[in-house]
């Protein structure tokens, strides 16, 4: 059962995480659930990497192990943003940028390694980059709708990629 959970849980957790982040940005949820989500993410990423390290030693799985390793500090940056008042904005920006762009790089690397689903992974990377751009534009010059569109774009791109991986492989 644990193996199946490790294989399928990301297909639920990734869209849930981006849904909570988006909901927090539009004021539909308080920051408390986002804080809790970051704590759970930090623990889950470390536990997942430790439990799956040997299984993720080659090919596409090695790519995604690298994404987890590279992404985990960004999860901790987000968590730290809730705990330290000075610099919290920079920590939140780092966390978001990391969890948008590190998986985008993983999608591009995956697209080079697989035969089926290449379009899903290239598209997922493209939606992440588009989402990052929309988020940045919306944050710096407005409108707030661009922030929401950016987060939704990232959520769709990353969800498509993980669903393809779970269902196809």
LOGUDO-724713 format. One record per residue: residue number from 1; residue in three letters; x negated, y, z of N, C-alpha, C, CB in turn. Coordinates in pm, whole numbers. Glycine has a CB too. Layout:
<fivos>
+-----+------+--------+--------+--------+--------+--------+--------+--------+--------+--------+--------+--------+--------+
| seq | type |   n_px |   n_py |   n_pz |  ca_px |  ca_py |  ca_pz |   c_px |   c_py |   c_pz |  cb_px |  cb_py |  cb_pz |
+-----+------+--------+--------+--------+--------+--------+--------+--------+--------+--------+--------+--------+--------+
| NUM |  ALA |      X |      Y |      Z |      X |      Y |      Z |      X |      Y |      Z |      X |      Y |      Z |
...
+-----+------+--------+--------+--------+--------+--------+--------+--------+--------+--------+--------+--------+--------+
</fivos>
This chain:
<fivos>
+-----+------+--------+--------+--------+--------+--------+--------+--------+--------+--------+--------+--------+--------+
| seq | type |   n_px |   n_py |   n_pz |  ca_px |  ca_py |  ca_pz |   c_px |   c_py |   c_pz |  cb_px |  cb_py |  cb_pz |
+-----+------+--------+--------+--------+--------+--------+--------+--------+--------+--------+--------+--------+--------+
|   1 |  UNK |    -82 |   -119 |      0 |      0 |      0 |      0 |    -87 |    126 |      0 |     94 |     -1 |    120 |
|   2 |  UNK |   -198 |    123 |     78 |   -284 |    240 |     86 |   -343 |    275 |    -51 |   -396 |    217 |    188 |
|   3 |  UNK |   -383 |    172 |   -125 |   -439 |    196 |   -259 |   -336 |    264 |   -349 |   -487 |     64 |   -324 |
|   4 |  UNK |   -215 |    215 |   -346 |   -108 |    273 |   -430 |    -81 |    418 |   -390 |     21 |    189 |   -419 |
|   5 |  UNK |    -84 |    444 |   -260 |    -64 |    580 |   -212 |   -174 |    672 |   -263 |    -59 |    582 |    -57 |
|   6 |  UNK |   -300 |    626 |   -257 |   -412 |    706 |   -308 |   -397 |    733 |   -457 |   -546 |    636 |   -280 |
|   7 |  UNK |   -343 |    636 |   -530 |   -329 |    650 |   -675 |   -215 |    743 |   -715 |   -306 |    516 |   -738 |
|   8 |  UNK |   -110 |    747 |   -637 |     10 |    822 |   -678 |     37 |    950 |   -600 |    128 |    733 |   -666 |
|   9 |  UNK |    -14 |    961 |   -479 |     16 |   1078 |   -396 |    -18 |   1211 |   -463 |    -60 |   1068 |   -265 |
|  10 |  UNK |   -131 |   1222 |   -535 |   -159 |   1351 |   -599 |    -51 |   1398 |   -697 |   -291 |   1343 |   -671 |
|  11 |  UNK |     22 |   1304 |   -756 |    129 |   1342 |   -849 |    242 |   1415 |   -778 |    183 |   1217 |   -920 |
|  12 |  UNK |    252 |   1397 |   -647 |    352 |   1468 |   -568 |    291 |   1588 |   -496 |    416 |   1373 |   -466 |
|  13 |  UNK |    168 |   1570 |   -449 |    105 |   1674 |   -368 |     66 |   1797 |   -449 |    -17 |   1619 |   -300 |
|  14 |  UNK |     19 |   1778 |   -571 |    -25 |   1892 |   -652 |     93 |   1985 |   -685 |    -91 |   1842 |   -781 |
|  15 |  UNK |    204 |   1934 |   -740 |    314 |   2028 |   -765 |    371 |   2086 |   -635 |    425 |   1959 |   -843 |
|  16 |  UNK |    371 |   2008 |   -529 |    421 |   2060 |   -401 |    333 |   2175 |   -352 |    426 |   1948 |   -295 |
|  17 |  UNK |    202 |   2158 |   -362 |    109 |   2263 |   -316 |    130 |   2390 |   -396 |    -37 |   2215 |   -328 |
|  18 |  UNK |    136 |   2379 |   -529 |    154 |   2500 |   -610 |    293 |   2559 |   -589 |    132 |   2470 |   -759 |
|  19 |  UNK |    391 |   2476 |   -560 |    525 |   2527 |   -529 |    525 |   2608 |   -401 |    624 |   2412 |   -517 |
|  20 |  UNK |    455 |   2560 |   -298 |    449 |   2631 |   -171 |    371 |   2762 |   -187 |    384 |   2544 |    -62 |
|  21 |  UNK |    260 |   2756 |   -261 |    181 |   2878 |   -283 |    265 |   2983 |   -358 |     51 |   2846 |   -362 |
|  22 |  UNK |    335 |   2939 |   -460 |    420 |   3031 |   -537 |    531 |   3086 |   -449 |    479 |   2959 |   -661 |
|  23 |  UNK |    595 |   2999 |   -373 |    703 |   3043 |   -283 |    652 |   3145 |   -182 |    765 |   2922 |   -210 |
|  24 |  UNK |    531 |   3126 |   -133 |    474 |   3223 |    -38 |    448 |   3357 |   -106 |    343 |   3168 |     23 |
|  25 |  UNK |    403 |   3353 |   -230 |    377 |   3478 |   -302 |    504 |   3558 |   -330 |    305 |   3448 |   -434 |
|  26 |  UNK |    615 |   3490 |   -348 |    741 |   3562 |   -375 |    820 |   3588 |   -247 |    827 |   3483 |   -475 |
|  27 |  UNK |    764 |   3549 |   -133 |    828 |   3576 |     -6 |    936 |   3477 |     34 |    887 |   3710 |     -8 |
|  28 |  UNK |    942 |   3364 |    -34 |   1045 |   3264 |     -3 |   1007 |   3178 |    118 |   1068 |   3174 |   -123 |
|  29 |  UNK |    879 |   3170 |    150 |    834 |   3101 |    270 |    731 |   3189 |    340 |    774 |   2959 |    236 |
|  30 |  UNK |    719 |   3170 |    469 |    620 |   3246 |    545 |    481 |   3187 |    520 |    654 |   3245 |    698 |
|  31 |  UNK |    382 |   3252 |    573 |    246 |   3203 |    553 |    216 |   3080 |    638 |    146 |   3312 |    584 |
|  32 |  UNK |    295 |   3054 |    739 |    271 |   2937 |    826 |    267 |   2806 |    748 |    380 |   2928 |    934 |
|  33 |  UNK |    363 |   2776 |    660 |    354 |   2651 |    583 |    229 |   2645 |    494 |    479 |   2636 |    496 |
|  34 |  UNK |    183 |   2758 |    446 |     63 |   2760 |    363 |    -59 |   2730 |    450 |     47 |   2898 |    291 |
|  35 |  UNK |    -61 |   2783 |    571 |   -168 |   2752 |    666 |   -171 |   2602 |    696 |   -151 |   2833 |    797 |
|  36 |  UNK |    -55 |   2547 |    726 |    -46 |   2403 |    756 |    -89 |   2322 |    633 |    100 |   2365 |    799 |
|  37 |  UNK |    -45 |   2364 |    515 |    -81 |   2294 |    392 |   -233 |   2293 |    374 |    -14 |   2361 |    269 |
|  38 |  UNK |   -299 |   2405 |    402 |   -445 |   2410 |    389 |   -512 |   2314 |    487 |   -497 |   2552 |    412 |
|  39 |  UNK |   -462 |   2309 |    608 |   -517 |   2216 |    706 |   -502 |   2072 |    661 |   -450 |   2234 |    841 |
|  40 |  UNK |   -383 |   2038 |    614 |   -357 |   1902 |    564 |   -445 |   1873 |    443 |   -208 |   1885 |    527 |
|  41 |  UNK |   -458 |   1972 |    354 |   -542 |   1954 |    235 |   -686 |   1926 |    273 |   -535 |   2077 |    145 |
|  42 |  UNK |   -740 |   2003 |    366 |   -880 |   1984 |    407 |   -903 |   1842 |    458 |   -918 |   2087 |    515 |
|  43 |  UNK |   -817 |   1798 |    548 |   -830 |   1664 |    604 |   -807 |   1559 |    495 |   -730 |   1643 |    720 |
|  44 |  UNK |   -705 |   1577 |    413 |   -672 |   1479 |    309 |   -782 |   1466 |    205 |   -542 |   1516 |    241 |
|  45 |  UNK |   -840 |   1578 |    164 |   -946 |   1573 |     63 |  -1066 |   1496 |    114 |   -988 |   1714 |     23 |
|  46 |  UNK |  -1105 |   1521 |    237 |  -1219 |   1449 |    294 |  -1186 |   1301 |    310 |  -1258 |   1510 |    430 |
|  47 |  UNK |  -1067 |   1270 |    361 |  -1028 |   1130 |    379 |  -1018 |   1059 |    244 |   -893 |   1121 |    454 |
|  48 |  UNK |   -959 |   1125 |    146 |   -946 |   1065 |     13 |  -1083 |   1038 |    -48 |   -863 |   1156 |    -80 |
|  49 |  UNK |  -1171 |   1137 |    -40 |  -1305 |   1120 |    -97 |  -1380 |   1006 |    -27 |  -1385 |   1251 |    -87 |
|  50 |  UNK |  -1371 |   1002 |    104 |  -1441 |    897 |    179 |  -1385 |    759 |    145 |  -1430 |    922 |    329 |
|  51 |  UNK |  -1253 |    749 |    138 |  -1190 |    619 |    111 |  -1209 |    573 |    -34 |  -1042 |    625 |    143 |
|  52 |  UNK |  -1228 |    667 |   -125 |  -1233 |    634 |   -267 |  -1371 |    651 |   -330 |  -1135 |    719 |   -341 |
|  53 |  UNK |  -1470 |    689 |   -252 |  -1601 |    726 |   -305 |  -1658 |    622 |   -401 |  -1699 |    748 |   -191 |
|  54 |  UNK |  -1662 |    497 |   -360 |  -1721 |    391 |   -443 |  -1636 |    361 |   -566 |  -1739 |    264 |   -362 |
|  55 |  UNK |  -1507 |    369 |   -552 |  -1418 |    344 |   -666 |  -1428 |    454 |   -771 |  -1273 |    331 |   -618 |
|  56 |  UNK |  -1472 |    570 |   -729 |  -1480 |    684 |   -820 |  -1625 |    709 |   -863 |  -1422 |    811 |   -752 |
|  57 |  UNK |  -1694 |    602 |   -896 |  -1837 |    613 |   -923 |  -1873 |    622 |  -1071 |  -1905 |    497 |   -864 |
|  58 |  UNK |  -1776 |    613 |  -1160 |  -1811 |    617 |  -1303 |  -1697 |    679 |  -1384 |  -1841 |    474 |  -1356 |
|  59 |  UNK |  -1733 |    730 |  -1501 |  -1636 |    780 |  -1598 |  -1552 |    895 |  -1547 |  -1546 |    670 |  -1639 |
|  60 |  UNK |  -1426 |    891 |  -1586 |  -1333 |    998 |  -1550 |  -1317 |   1010 |  -1399 |  -1196 |    974 |  -1616 |
|  61 |  UNK |  -1316 |    897 |  -1331 |  -1301 |    903 |  -1185 |  -1420 |    974 |  -1121 |  -1287 |    762 |  -1126 |
|  62 |  UNK |  -1538 |    958 |  -1177 |  -1655 |   1031 |  -1124 |  -1637 |   1182 |  -1145 |  -1785 |    982 |  -1192 |
|  63 |  UNK |  -1580 |   1219 |  -1260 |  -1550 |   1360 |  -1287 |  -1459 |   1415 |  -1179 |  -1485 |   1377 |  -1426 |
|  64 |  UNK |  -1354 |   1341 |  -1146 |  -1257 |   1390 |  -1048 |  -1310 |   1382 |   -906 |  -1129 |   1311 |  -1059 |
|  65 |  UNK |  -1403 |   1292 |   -881 |  -1471 |   1292 |   -752 |  -1549 |   1423 |   -739 |  -1566 |   1167 |   -736 |
|  66 |  UNK |  -1615 |   1463 |   -847 |  -1690 |   1591 |   -846 |  -1595 |   1709 |   -825 |  -1769 |   1609 |   -977 |
|  67 |  UNK |  -1475 |   1703 |   -885 |  -1375 |   1809 |   -866 |  -1335 |   1816 |   -718 |  -1250 |   1784 |   -956 |
|  68 |  UNK |  -1314 |   1701 |   -657 |  -1277 |   1699 |   -515 |  -1390 |   1756 |   -429 |  -1243 |   1555 |   -469 |
|  69 |  UNK |  -1513 |   1714 |   -457 |  -1628 |   1763 |   -380 |  -1645 |   1914 |   -399 |  -1757 |   1688 |   -422 |
|  70 |  UNK |  -1635 |   1959 |   -523 |  -1650 |   2103 |   -551 |  -1532 |   2183 |   -498 |  -1665 |   2127 |   -701 |
|  71 |  UNK |  -1414 |   2124 |   -497 |  -1294 |   2196 |   -455 |  -1273 |   2204 |   -305 |  -1177 |   2134 |   -516 |
|  72 |  UNK |  -1326 |   2107 |   -232 |  -1301 |   2103 |    -88 |  -1346 |   2231 |    -16 |  -1373 |   1984 |    -28 |
|  73 |  UNK |  -1462 |   2288 |    -47 |  -1496 |   2415 |     19 |  -1395 |   2527 |     -7 |  -1633 |   2460 |    -26 |
|  74 |  UNK |  -1329 |   2523 |   -122 |  -1226 |   2624 |   -151 |  -1104 |   2604 |    -62 |  -1185 |   2619 |   -300 |
|  75 |  UNK |  -1070 |   2478 |    -33 |   -961 |   2451 |     61 |   -997 |   2505 |    199 |   -930 |   2299 |     68 |
|  76 |  UNK |  -1122 |   2484 |    241 |  -1166 |   2535 |    370 |  -1171 |   2688 |    370 |  -1303 |   2479 |    406 |
|  77 |  UNK |  -1204 |   2748 |    256 |  -1202 |   2895 |    247 |  -1061 |   2946 |    270 |  -1255 |   2943 |    108 |
|  78 |  UNK |   -962 |   2880 |    210 |   -823 |   2919 |    231 |   -782 |   2905 |    376 |   -730 |   2837 |    144 |
|  79 |  UNK |   -822 |   2795 |    438 |   -791 |   2774 |    579 |   -857 |   2883 |    665 |   -838 |   2635 |    625 |
|  80 |  UNK |   -982 |   2912 |    635 |  -1054 |   3016 |    709 |   -988 |   3153 |    693 |  -1201 |   3023 |    663 |
|  81 |  UNK |   -926 |   3176 |    577 |   -857 |   3303 |    555 |   -747 |   3328 |    656 |   -800 |   3305 |    416 |
|  82 |  UNK |   -688 |   3222 |    707 |   -584 |   3237 |    809 |   -643 |   3257 |    948 |   -493 |   3116 |    808 |
|  83 |  UNK |   -767 |   3218 |    966 |   -826 |   3218 |   1099 |   -915 |   3338 |   1128 |   -906 |   3094 |   1118 |
|  84 |  UNK |   -969 |   3400 |   1023 |  -1055 |   3516 |   1043 |   -993 |   3638 |    976 |  -1198 |   3490 |    987 |
|  85 |  UNK |   -961 |   3740 |   1054 |   -894 |   3856 |    995 |   -983 |   3936 |    899 |   -845 |   3946 |   1104 |
|  86 |  UNK |  -1112 |   3943 |    928 |  -1202 |   4019 |    842 |  -1240 |   3933 |    722 |  -1329 |   4064 |    920 |
|  87 |  UNK |  -1212 |   3984 |    605 |  -1247 |   3910 |    483 |  -1146 |   3806 |    441 |  -1376 |   3845 |    501 |
|  88 |  UNK |  -1029 |   3805 |    505 |   -931 |   3701 |    471 |   -885 |   3712 |    326 |   -810 |   3711 |    565 |
|  89 |  UNK |   -870 |   3832 |    275 |   -828 |   3847 |    136 |   -928 |   3783 |     41 |   -810 |   3996 |    101 |
|  90 |  UNK |  -1057 |   3806 |     66 |  -1160 |   3747 |    -19 |  -1159 |   3595 |    -10 |  -1299 |   3801 |     21 |
|  91 |  UNK |  -1133 |   3543 |    109 |  -1126 |   3398 |    126 |  -1006 |   3339 |     51 |  -1117 |   3362 |    275 |
|  92 |  UNK |   -892 |   3408 |     56 |   -774 |   3362 |    -17 |   -797 |   3366 |   -168 |   -652 |   3447 |     20 |
|  93 |  UNK |   -860 |   3472 |   -214 |   -890 |   3483 |   -358 |   -985 |   3372 |   -399 |   -952 |   3622 |   -391 |
|  94 |  UNK |  -1087 |   3345 |   -318 |  -1181 |   3238 |   -349 |  -1110 |   3103 |   -353 |  -1295 |   3234 |   -246 |
|  95 |  UNK |  -1022 |   3079 |   -257 |   -949 |   2952 |   -253 |   -863 |   2934 |   -378 |   -862 |   2943 |   -127 |
|  96 |  UNK |   -788 |   3037 |   -412 |   -703 |   3028 |   -531 |   -786 |   3011 |   -658 |   -615 |   3153 |   -542 |
|  97 |  UNK |   -888 |   3093 |   -673 |   -971 |   3085 |   -793 |  -1035 |   2947 |   -804 |  -1079 |   3194 |   -792 |
|  98 |  UNK |  -1084 |   2896 |   -693 |  -1146 |   2764 |   -694 |  -1049 |   2654 |   -734 |  -1202 |   2733 |   -559 |
|  99 |  UNK |   -929 |   2657 |   -675 |   -833 |   2550 |   -704 |   -761 |   2571 |   -837 |   -732 |   2541 |   -593 |
| 100 |  UNK |   -786 |   2681 |   -902 |   -737 |   2699 |  -1039 |   -845 |   2657 |  -1137 |   -696 |   2847 |  -1064 |
| 101 |  UNK |   -967 |   2703 |  -1117 |  -1071 |   2686 |  -1218 |  -1149 |   2555 |  -1208 |  -1167 |   2799 |  -1210 |
| 102 |  UNK |  -1172 |   2503 |  -1088 |  -1244 |   2375 |  -1077 |  -1164 |   2262 |  -1144 |  -1270 |   2341 |   -927 |
| 103 |  UNK |  -1034 |   2249 |  -1120 |   -959 |   2147 |  -1194 |   -956 |   2173 |  -1345 |   -817 |   2139 |  -1141 |
| 104 |  UNK |   -956 |   2300 |  -1386 |   -961 |   2330 |  -1530 |  -1085 |   2269 |  -1592 |   -958 |   2482 |  -1555 |
| 105 |  UNK |  -1198 |   2284 |  -1524 |  -1322 |   2222 |  -1573 |  -1310 |   2070 |  -1574 |  -1442 |   2266 |  -1486 |
| 106 |  UNK |  -1245 |   2016 |  -1473 |  -1222 |   1871 |  -1468 |  -1136 |   1823 |  -1583 |  -1157 |   1833 |  -1337 |
| 107 |  UNK |  -1035 |   1901 |  -1618 |   -949 |   1864 |  -1732 |  -1029 |   1863 |  -1862 |   -831 |   1961 |  -1745 |
| 108 |  UNK |  -1114 |   1962 |  -1881 |  -1194 |   1967 |  -2004 |  -1291 |   1849 |  -2010 |  -1270 |   2100 |  -2014 |
| 109 |  UNK |  -1354 |   1817 |  -1898 |  -1444 |   1702 |  -1893 |  -1367 |   1573 |  -1919 |  -1516 |   1695 |  -1757 |
| 110 |  UNK |  -1247 |   1563 |  -1865 |  -1164 |   1445 |  -1887 |  -1127 |   1432 |  -2033 |  -1037 |   1451 |  -1800 |
| 111 |  UNK |  -1091 |   1542 |  -2096 |  -1052 |   1541 |  -2237 |  -1166 |   1487 |  -2325 |  -1013 |   1682 |  -2283 |
| 112 |  UNK |  -1289 |   1510 |  -2285 |  -1404 |   1460 |  -2362 |  -1427 |   1310 |  -2340 |  -1529 |   1537 |  -2325 |
| 113 |  UNK |  -1369 |   1256 |  -2233 |  -1397 |   1117 |  -2196 |  -1287 |   1018 |  -2232 |  -1423 |   1108 |  -2050 |
| 114 |  UNK |  -1167 |   1066 |  -2260 |  -1055 |    976 |  -2285 |  -1015 |    978 |  -2432 |   -934 |   1013 |  -2198 |
| 115 |  UNK |   -942 |    877 |  -2471 |   -888 |    875 |  -2608 |   -742 |    917 |  -2610 |   -903 |    735 |  -2670 |
| 116 |  UNK |   -668 |    875 |  -2509 |   -525 |    908 |  -2503 |   -504 |   1021 |  -2403 |   -440 |    784 |  -2463 |
| 117 |  UNK |   -417 |   1113 |  -2437 |   -384 |   1222 |  -2346 |   -475 |   1343 |  -2357 |   -387 |   1173 |  -2209 |
| 118 |  UNK |   -560 |   1347 |  -2458 |   -654 |   1459 |  -2472 |   -579 |   1592 |  -2471 |   -735 |   1445 |  -2603 |
| 119 |  UNK |   -469 |   1599 |  -2544 |   -392 |   1724 |  -2551 |   -338 |   1768 |  -2416 |   -278 |   1709 |  -2648 |
| 120 |  UNK |   -301 |   1672 |  -2334 |   -250 |   1704 |  -2201 |   -360 |   1770 |  -2118 |   -197 |   1576 |  -2129 |
| 121 |  UNK |   -482 |   1716 |  -2127 |   -591 |   1769 |  -2046 |   -642 |   1903 |  -2098 |   -706 |   1669 |  -2042 |
| 122 |  UNK |   -651 |   1917 |  -2229 |   -690 |   2046 |  -2285 |   -582 |   2150 |  -2254 |   -714 |   2035 |  -2440 |
| 123 |  UNK |   -457 |   2109 |  -2269 |   -345 |   2199 |  -2236 |   -344 |   2235 |  -2089 |   -213 |   2134 |  -2274 |
| 124 |  UNK |   -371 |   2138 |  -2002 |   -377 |   2166 |  -1858 |   -485 |   2267 |  -1826 |   -401 |   2037 |  -1781 |
| 125 |  UNK |   -602 |   2250 |  -1887 |   -710 |   2347 |  -1866 |   -669 |   2485 |  -1917 |   -839 |   2301 |  -1937 |
| 126 |  UNK |   -607 |   2488 |  -2034 |   -561 |   2616 |  -2090 |   -460 |   2685 |  -2002 |   -503 |   2595 |  -2227 |
| 127 |  UNK |   -366 |   2608 |  -1947 |   -265 |   2666 |  -1858 |   -329 |   2717 |  -1728 |   -156 |   2562 |  -1826 |
| 128 |  UNK |   -433 |   2649 |  -1682 |   -504 |   2697 |  -1563 |   -572 |   2831 |  -1591 |   -610 |   2593 |  -1516 |
| 129 |  UNK |   -641 |   2841 |  -1705 |   -710 |   2965 |  -1740 |   -608 |   3077 |  -1763 |   -798 |   2945 |  -1866 |
| 130 |  UNK |   -500 |   3046 |  -1835 |   -393 |   3144 |  -1854 |   -337 |   3188 |  -1720 |   -281 |   3086 |  -1943 |
| 131 |  UNK |   -313 |   3092 |  -1632 |   -261 |   3123 |  -1499 |   -354 |   3212 |  -1420 |   -235 |   2996 |  -1422 |
| 132 |  UNK |   -484 |   3185 |  -1428 |   -582 |   3268 |  -1358 |   -578 |   3411 |  -1412 |   -724 |   3210 |  -1373 |
| 133 |  UNK |   -569 |   3424 |  -1543 |   -564 |   3557 |  -1605 |   -437 |   3632 |  -1565 |   -573 |   3546 |  -1758 |
| 134 |  UNK |   -324 |   3564 |  -1572 |   -197 |   3628 |  -1534 |   -198 |   3667 |  -1387 |    -79 |   3534 |  -1563 |
| 135 |  UNK |   -250 |   3580 |  -1304 |   -256 |   3609 |  -1161 |   -343 |   3732 |  -1137 |   -312 |   3488 |  -1083 |
| 136 |  UNK |   -460 |   3736 |  -1200 |   -551 |   3850 |  -1182 |   -487 |   3979 |  -1231 |   -682 |   3825 |  -1257 |
| 137 |  UNK |   -425 |   3974 |  -1347 |   -359 |   4094 |  -1401 |   -247 |   4139 |  -1307 |   -301 |   4065 |  -1542 |
| 138 |  UNK |   -167 |   4045 |  -1263 |    -56 |   4079 |  -1174 |   -102 |   4133 |  -1041 |     30 |   3958 |  -1151 |
| 139 |  UNK |   -214 |   4084 |   -992 |   -267 |   4129 |   -864 |   -330 |   4266 |   -876 |   -369 |   4030 |   -811 |
| 140 |  UNK |   -401 |   4289 |   -985 |   -475 |   4415 |  -1000 |   -386 |   4528 |  -1051 |   -592 |   4396 |  -1094 |
| 141 |  UNK |   -312 |   4504 |  -1158 |   -235 |   4613 |  -1219 |    -85 |   4592 |  -1217 |   -279 |   4632 |  -1361 |
| 142 |  UNK |    -41 |   4474 |  -1176 |    102 |   4445 |  -1177 |    144 |   4397 |  -1313 |    183 |   4568 |  -1137 |
| 143 |  UNK |    262 |   4356 |  -1332 |    368 |   4344 |  -1233 |    355 |   4215 |  -1152 |    505 |   4349 |  -1301 |
| 144 |  UNK |    428 |   4210 |  -1043 |    425 |   4092 |   -958 |    473 |   3968 |  -1031 |    509 |   4114 |   -835 |
| 145 |  UNK |    557 |   3987 |  -1132 |    604 |   3873 |  -1211 |    487 |   3802 |  -1277 |    705 |   3920 |  -1317 |
| 146 |  UNK |    381 |   3874 |  -1309 |    263 |   3812 |  -1370 |    195 |   3717 |  -1270 |    164 |   3920 |  -1418 |
| 147 |  UNK |    194 |   3755 |  -1143 |    138 |   3668 |  -1038 |    216 |   3538 |  -1034 |    141 |   3738 |   -899 |
| 148 |  UNK |    348 |   3550 |  -1030 |    433 |   3431 |  -1026 |    415 |   3347 |  -1152 |    580 |   3471 |  -1011 |
| 149 |  UNK |    415 |   3411 |  -1267 |    397 |   3338 |  -1393 |    262 |   3268 |  -1395 |    409 |   3434 |  -1514 |
| 150 |  UNK |    159 |   3332 |  -1341 |     28 |   3271 |  -1336 |     27 |   3146 |  -1249 |    -74 |   3369 |  -1284 |
| 151 |  UNK |     87 |   3155 |  -1132 |     92 |   3040 |  -1042 |    175 |   2926 |  -1100 |    148 |   3081 |   -907 |
| 152 |  UNK |    286 |   2961 |  -1163 |    370 |   2859 |  -1228 |    294 |   2792 |  -1342 |    502 |   2921 |  -1281 |
| 153 |  UNK |    220 |   2870 |  -1419 |    140 |   2817 |  -1529 |     39 |   2715 |  -1477 |     68 |   2930 |  -1603 |
| 154 |  UNK |    -31 |   2751 |  -1372 |   -130 |   2660 |  -1312 |    -60 |   2534 |  -1261 |   -206 |   2729 |  -1196 |
| 155 |  UNK |     50 |   2551 |  -1191 |    124 |   2436 |  -1139 |    168 |   2341 |  -1248 |    244 |   2481 |  -1062 |
| 156 |  UNK |    217 |   2395 |  -1358 |    261 |   2310 |  -1470 |    141 |   2239 |  -1532 |    333 |   2395 |  -1577 |
| 157 |  UNK |     33 |   2312 |  -1557 |    -85 |   2252 |  -1618 |   -145 |   2141 |  -1534 |   -189 |   2357 |  -1643 |
| 158 |  UNK |   -159 |   2167 |  -1404 |   -218 |   2065 |  -1317 |   -124 |   1948 |  -1293 |   -258 |   2127 |  -1184 |
| 159 |  UNK |      4 |   1975 |  -1286 |    101 |   1867 |  -1269 |    104 |   1777 |  -1393 |    241 |   1923 |  -1241 |
| 160 |  UNK |    102 |   1837 |  -1511 |    100 |   1758 |  -1634 |    -22 |   1666 |  -1638 |    102 |   1849 |  -1758 |
| 161 |  UNK |   -138 |   1721 |  -1601 |   -259 |   1640 |  -1603 |   -254 |   1524 |  -1506 |   -378 |   1727 |  -1572 |
| 162 |  UNK |   -211 |   1549 |  -1383 |   -210 |   1441 |  -1284 |   -101 |   1340 |  -1316 |   -189 |   1497 |  -1144 |
| 163 |  UNK |     12 |   1386 |  -1367 |    117 |   1290 |  -1406 |     71 |   1201 |  -1519 |    246 |   1364 |  -1446 |
| 164 |  UNK |      2 |   1260 |  -1617 |    -50 |   1178 |  -1727 |   -149 |   1075 |  -1674 |   -117 |   1268 |  -1833 |
| 165 |  UNK |   -237 |   1117 |  -1585 |   -336 |   1024 |  -1530 |   -270 |    912 |  -1451 |   -434 |   1099 |  -1441 |
| 166 |  UNK |   -172 |    946 |  -1368 |   -105 |    845 |  -1287 |    -24 |    749 |  -1373 |    -15 |    912 |  -1183 |
| 167 |  UNK |     47 |    802 |  -1470 |    134 |    717 |  -1554 |     58 |    640 |  -1661 |    240 |    802 |  -1619 |
| 168 |  UNK |    -47 |    700 |  -1716 |   -118 |    636 |  -1826 |   -230 |    544 |  -1779 |   -175 |    742 |  -1918 |
| 169 |  UNK |   -298 |    582 |  -1675 |   -415 |    506 |  -1633 |   -389 |    443 |  -1501 |   -540 |    593 |  -1625 |
+-----+------+--------+--------+--------+--------+--------+--------+--------+--------+--------+--------+--------+--------+
</fivos>
